[in-house]
Amino acid sequence: MKIAVIALGKIGLPLAVQFANKGHEVVGVDVNSSVVDLVNAGREPFPGEARLQEHLATLVPAGQLRATSDYADAVPGADAVVLVVPLFVDNDAKPDFGWMDAATRSLAEHLTPGTLISYETTLPVGTTRDRWKPMLEEISGLVESEDFHLVFSPERVLTGRVFADLRKYPKLVGGLTPAGALRATEFYESVLDFDDRPDLVRPNGVWDLGSAEAAELAKLAETTYRDVNIGLANQFARFAASHGIDVYQVIEASNSQPYSHIHQPGIAVGGHCIPVYPRLYLWNDPDATVVAAARAANAAMPDYAIGLLEGAYGDLKGARVVVLGASYRGGVKETAFSGVFATVEALTARGATALVHDPMYTDEELVGVGFSPFHLGESADAAVVQADHAEYRDLGPADLPGITTFIDGRRVSHADRWPGVHYRAIGKALAPNS
């Protein structure tokens, strides 16, 4: 098959590589010319994705994968077009379709009969049928189900392990017609391999959910569940800490019963998915009070963590406080919706001098997103762990000379590593040395 993948980001490029590895001719489309140039040179445009560089170095010279910024080069004659263009939410938590609308228009302008179009970007329920179908038909002059098929098939992978996750999880598809769903099922069966999953109620593979709306809701539901679960864990953590209880022992005990699956509390919920998709769900269902409450609870955690710091340290005015981790989670170089922003804001509001350290970022990169860089070995009055980078597990007072208070927002450390320092972790009572 000839396959076009639109948007060569941290999901789209690995997808293009996966399709090419299965023997298909793949053309990636991206508006960023530097990304296009790097891909065509066989070089990964971003670090951290397992085996991506290895695959690019093989597939690009072999002519199985190439990139372009020209839709007219990639779309005409394609058997399948897969879109993974980002969808954002604005300051009012409403979806901003700007990038996706532009990509859809460009696709429609060059669409030819016989193509399967699959949107993998997470969407509010009804978007595939009510937004993309009319736009594609109006601009292309073609008719869905007669000239082309349109489906929704959400990506369900995490950056850093995309190739493994593609094998591990069922591929969900939802069509606008049974014929479109069948076409999508056949397509994904030809480009993906699946691990054996005896734990599933049906064999791992491509699962047709019966409609685009069901597939859209499935992706929103699985991610919103995580946000709600973490919100509950954070509520438990705040209560436990105020009553001298170790919430981590409580969660471990609760989860020993098979019907309890409480997640871990923490200083922030970040990334492109968990803090965003509940807002997309709320856009469809504004009366979902449970979802809204969890989102609010999680958004309040950075300020709560700085409140813990203030309680242990005292007045923060003029204090040099290091935020450890700019990334939204450990081991990933990405600041999308990272808790670092709210944490720095909470420190600044209390008069502290906020500094940021992250082993994955250069000083110039940290300055570029508005932070003052910090280097281990420099003096500090206090520190707050925001991202659970592996490098932070071995930190001690010698790495932060002068430190008096350490707030462990991700439970990466332990009080024993901080003799003479007030150590506090979210969800745990004050340590004996505090």
C-alpha positions in Angstrom: 0.0 0.0 0.0 0.9 3.7 -0.3 0.3 5.3 3.1 0.4 8.9 4.1 0.9 9.9 7.7 0.1 13.5 8.5 2.1 15.1 11.3 5.5 13.5 12.1 5.5 14.2 15.9 6.2 11.9 18.7 3.3 9.6 17.8 3.1 10.2 14.0 6.7 9.4 13.1 6.9 6.1 15.0 3.6 5.2 13.3 5.0 5.9 9.9 8.1 3.8 10.8 5.8 1.0 11.9 3.9 1.0 8.7 7.1 1.1 6.6 8.5 -1.8 8.6 5.6 -3.9 7.5 6.6 -3.4 3.8 4.4 -0.5 2.8 5.4 2.7 1.0 5.1 5.5 3.5 5.2 9.3 3.0 5.1 11.5 6.1 3.8 15.0 5.9 4.9 17.8 8.3 4.7 21.6 8.2 8.0 21.8 10.0 10.7 21.8 7.3 13.5 20.9 9.8 11.6 17.8 10.8 11.2 16.8 7.1 14.9 17.4 6.5 16.0 15.3 9.5 13.7 12.4 8.6 14.9 12.4 5.0 18.4 12.3 6.4 17.5 9.2 8.4 17.9 11.1 11.7 15.4 11.2 14.5 14.1 14.8 15.1 13.5 14.2 18.8 15.2 12.1 21.4 13.9 9.4 23.7 11.8 7.1 21.4 13.2 3.5 21.7 14.5 2.1 18.4 13.3 5.0 16.4 16.8 6.0 15.2 17.6 2.4 14.4 14.6 2.1 12.2 15.0 5.4 10.4 18.6 4.6 9.6 17.4 1.5 7.7 14.1 2.5 6.2 15.0 5.9 4.8 18.0 4.8 2.7 16.0 1.8 1.5 13.3 4.2 0.1 10.5 2.8 2.2 10.0 6.0 4.2 10.3 9.6 3.2 9.0 13.0 4.4 7.6 16.1 2.7 5.7 19.3 3.5 3.7 19.0 0.3 0.2 17.3 0.6 0.1 17.1 -3.2 3.1 14.8 -3.1 1.8 12.5 -0.3 -2.0 12.3 -0.6 -3.1 11.6 -4.2 -3.3 7.9 -4.9 -2.8 6.9 -1.2 -4.5 3.8 -0.1 -4.7 5.1 3.4 -4.1 8.5 5.2 -3.5 8.6 8.9 -3.8 11.9 10.7 -2.1 12.5 14.1 -2.2 16.3 14.1 -2.3 17.9 17.6 -5.6 19.1 19.1 -5.2 21.8 21.8 -7.5 23.3 24.4 -7.7 27.0 24.8 -7.7 29.0 28.1 -11.4 28.3 28.5 -10.8 24.5 28.2 -12.5 24.5 24.8 -11.0 22.5 21.9 -8.9 24.5 19.4 -9.2 22.7 16.1 -7.0 25.2 14.2 -4.2 22.9 13.3 -6.5 19.9 12.6 -8.8 22.0 10.4 -5.9 23.2 8.4 -4.6 19.7 7.9 -8.0 18.4 7.0 -8.5 21.1 4.4 -5.1 20.4 2.8 -5.9 16.7 2.8 -9.3 17.2 1.2 -7.8 19.4 -1.5 -5.7 16.5 -2.7 -8.0 13.5 -1.8 -8.5 10.9 -4.5 -11.2 8.2 -4.7 -10.5 4.9 -2.9 -8.7 6.3 0.1 -9.2 5.3 3.7 -8.9 8.2 6.1 -8.2 7.5 9.8 -8.0 10.1 12.5 -5.9 9.0 15.5 -5.8 12.3 17.4 -8.1 12.2 20.5 -11.3 14.0 19.7 -14.6 15.1 21.4 -17.4 12.7 20.7 -19.0 13.4 17.4 -16.1 15.2 15.7 -15.4 12.6 13.1 -18.9 12.5 11.8 -20.0 16.1 12.4 -16.9 18.0 11.6 -14.4 16.0 9.5 -17.0 14.3 7.2 -18.7 17.5 6.0 -15.4 19.3 5.6 -13.8 16.5 3.6 -16.8 16.1 1.3 -17.3 19.8 0.7 -13.7 20.5 -0.2 -12.9 17.3 -2.1 -16.2 17.0 -3.9 -16.2 13.3 -3.0 -18.8 11.4 -1.0 -17.9 9.4 2.2 -18.7 5.7 1.9 -18.9 5.9 -1.9 -15.6 7.6 -2.9 -13.7 7.3 0.4 -14.0 5.9 3.9 -13.6 7.8 7.1 -12.9 6.3 10.5 -11.7 7.2 14.0 -9.0 5.0 15.5 -7.4 6.5 18.6 -3.7 6.3 19.4 -3.2 4.5 22.7 0.6 4.6 23.1 3.1 6.5 25.4 6.0 8.3 24.0 9.3 6.5 24.6 7.7 3.1 24.1 5.4 3.5 21.1 6.5 0.4 19.2 6.0 -1.9 22.3 2.6 -0.3 23.0 1.4 -0.8 19.5 1.8 -4.5 20.0 0.5 -4.6 23.5 -2.9 -2.9 23.2 -5.9 -3.6 21.0 -6.3 -1.2 18.1 -9.7 0.4 18.4 -11.6 1.5 15.3 -14.9 3.1 14.7 -16.4 3.8 11.3 -19.2 5.8 9.9 -20.4 2.8 8.0 -19.8 -1.0 8.4 -17.9 -1.0 5.1 -15.6 1.7 6.4 -15.0 -0.1 9.6 -14.1 -3.3 7.7 -11.7 -1.4 5.5 -10.0 0.1 8.6 -9.8 -3.3 10.3 -8.1 -4.8 7.3 -5.8 -1.9 7.1 -4.6 -2.0 10.7 -4.3 -5.8 10.6 -1.9 -5.3 7.7 0.3 -2.7 9.5 0.4 -3.9 13.1 1.4 -7.0 15.0 -0.2 -7.9 18.4 1.2 -9.6 21.5 -0.8 -12.5 23.0 -3.0 -11.1 25.8 -4.7 -14.0 27.6 -6.0 -11.4 30.1 -8.3 -9.8 27.6 -11.9 -10.8 27.1 -11.3 -11.3 23.4 -8.1 -11.8 21.4 -5.7 -8.9 21.1 -5.9 -7.2 17.7 -8.2 -4.8 15.9 -11.4 -4.2 17.7 -14.4 -2.7 15.8 -16.4 -0.7 18.3 -19.4 -0.2 16.0 -19.2 3.5 15.5 -16.8 6.4 15.4 -18.6 7.9 18.4 -17.9 4.7 20.5 -14.2 4.8 19.5 -14.0 8.5 20.4 -15.6 7.9 23.8 -13.4 4.9 24.5 -10.3 7.0 24.3 -11.7 9.9 26.3 -13.0 7.4 28.9 -9.7 5.5 29.4 -7.8 8.7 29.9 -10.4 10.5 32.0 -10.5 7.5 34.3 -6.8 8.0 35.0 -7.4 11.7 35.8 -10.3 10.9 38.1 -8.4 8.1 39.8 -5.3 10.3 40.4 -7.6 13.0 41.7 -9.0 10.6 44.2 -5.5 9.4 45.2 -4.6 13.1 45.8 -7.6 13.6 48.0 -6.6 10.5 50.0 -3.0 11.8 50.2 -4.0 15.2 51.6 -6.3 13.7 54.2 -3.7 11.0 55.2 -0.9 13.5 55.6 -3.1 15.7 57.9 -3.9 12.7 60.1 -0.4 11.2 60.4 -1.1 8.3 58.0 1.2 7.0 55.2 -1.1 7.0 52.2 1.3 4.8 50.2 0.8 2.0 52.7 -2.9 2.5 52.5 -2.9 2.4 48.7 -0.8 -0.8 48.7 -3.1 -2.4 51.1 -6.2 -1.4 49.3 -4.9 -2.6 45.9 -4.2 -6.0 47.4 -7.9 -6.6 46.8 -8.6 -7.2 43.1 -11.3 -4.6 42.8 -9.2 -1.7 44.0 -6.9 0.0 41.5 -6.0 3.3 43.2 -3.2 5.2 41.4 -0.4 7.2 42.9 -0.7 10.7 44.2 1.7 13.4 43.1 2.5 17.1 42.7 1.0 17.4 39.2 -0.7 15.7 36.3 0.9 16.8 33.0 1.4 15.8 29.4 -0.6 16.0 26.2 -3.2 13.5 27.4 -4.3 13.2 31.0 -4.9 16.9 31.8 -6.4 17.6 28.4 -8.8 14.8 27.5 -11.0 15.2 30.5 -11.6 18.7 29.3 -12.6 17.4 25.9 -15.0 15.0 27.6 -16.4 17.9 29.7 -16.9 19.9 26.4 -19.3 17.1 25.4 -20.7 16.5 29.0 -20.5 19.7 31.0 -22.6 18.2 33.8 -20.0 15.6 34.6 -19.3 16.8 38.1 -17.0 13.9 39.1 -14.7 14.6 36.1 -14.7 18.4 36.8 -14.0 17.9 40.5 -11.0 15.5 39.8 -9.6 17.9 37.2 -9.8 20.8 39.7 -8.2 18.6 42.5 -5.3 17.7 40.3 -4.8 21.2 39.0 -4.5 22.4 42.7 -1.7 20.0 43.6 1.3 22.2 42.7 0.0 25.0 45.0 -0.7 22.4 47.7 2.9 21.1 47.4 4.3 24.7 47.9 2.0 25.0 50.8 3.7 22.0 52.3 7.0 23.7 51.7 5.8 26.9 53.3 4.6 24.9 56.4 8.0 23.2 56.9 10.3 26.0 55.8 8.4 29.1 56.9 8.1 32.4 55.1 9.4 31.8 51.5 10.0 35.5 50.7 13.5 35.7 49.3 14.2 32.0 49.6 16.1 30.2 46.8 13.9 27.3 45.9 14.9 24.7 43.3 12.1 23.0 41.3 13.6 19.6 40.3 12.2 18.7 36.9 10.8 20.7 34.0 9.4 17.7 32.2 5.9 16.6 32.9 7.1 13.1 33.8 10.5 11.4 34.4 12.5 10.3 31.5 10.6 12.3 28.9 11.8 15.6 27.4 8.4 17.4 27.2 6.9 20.3 29.1 3.4 20.1 27.8 1.0 21.0 30.7 3.9 20.2 33.0 3.4 21.0 36.7 6.6 23.0 36.6 4.7 26.1 35.4 2.2 26.1 38.3 4.9 25.2 40.8 7.1 28.1 39.8 4.0 30.4 39.8 3.1 29.3 43.3 6.7 30.0 44.5 6.8 33.3 42.8 3.5 34.3 44.4 5.0 33.7 47.8 8.0 35.8 47.1 10.5 33.0 46.5 13.2 33.0 43.9 12.3 29.9 41.8 15.1 28.1 40.0 14.6 25.0 37.7 16.8 22.0 37.1 16.3 19.2 34.6 18.9 16.8 33.4 17.2 16.6 30.0 17.3 20.3 29.3 20.2 22.8 28.6 20.3 26.2 30.3 19.3 27.8 27.0 16.2 25.5 26.7 15.1 26.3 30.2 15.5 30.0 29.7 13.6 29.6 26.4 10.5 28.4 28.4 10.9 31.2 30.9 12.9 29.6 33.8 16.1 30.5 35.6 18.4 27.4 35.4 19.9 25.8 38.4 23.0 23.5 38.6 23.5 20.8 41.2 26.2 21.9 43.6 24.9 25.5 43.8 23.4 26.8 47.0 19.7 26.5 47.7 17.4 26.9 50.6 14.8 24.4 49.6 13.9 22.0 46.8 10.7 20.5 45.3 10.6 17.4 43.2 8.3 18.0 40.2 9.4 15.2 37.8 10.5 11.7 38.8 13.7 11.6 36.8 15.9 8.7 37.7 18.8 11.1 38.4 16.9 12.5 41.4 16.8 9.2 43.3 20.4 9.5 44.5 20.3 13.2 45.5 21.4 14.3 49.0 22.2 17.5 50.9 25.7 17.7 49.3 24.0 18.3 45.9 22.1 21.2 47.2 24.4 23.0 49.7 22.5 25.0 52.3 19.2 23.1 51.8 16.9 23.0 54.9 13.7 21.6 53.3 13.0 19.0 50.7 9.5 18.4 49.3 9.3 15.1 47.5 6.4 15.6 45.0 6.9 12.3 43.3 8.2 10.0 46.2 11.6 9.5 44.4 13.6 9.8 47.5 13.4 9.0 51.2 13.9 10.8 54.5 17.0 8.8 55.3 18.8 10.5 52.4 18.2 13.9 53.9 19.8 14.0 57.4 19.2 17.3 59.1 16.8 18.4 56.4 13.0 18.8 56.7 11.8 16.0 54.3 8.2 15.9 53.3 6.4 13.7 50.7 2.9 14.2 49.4 0.7 11.8 51.3 3.0 11.2 54.2 3.2 12.7 57.6 6.2 14.6 58.8 9.4 12.5 59.0 10.9 12.2 62.4 13.8 14.6 61.5 11.2 17.2 60.5 
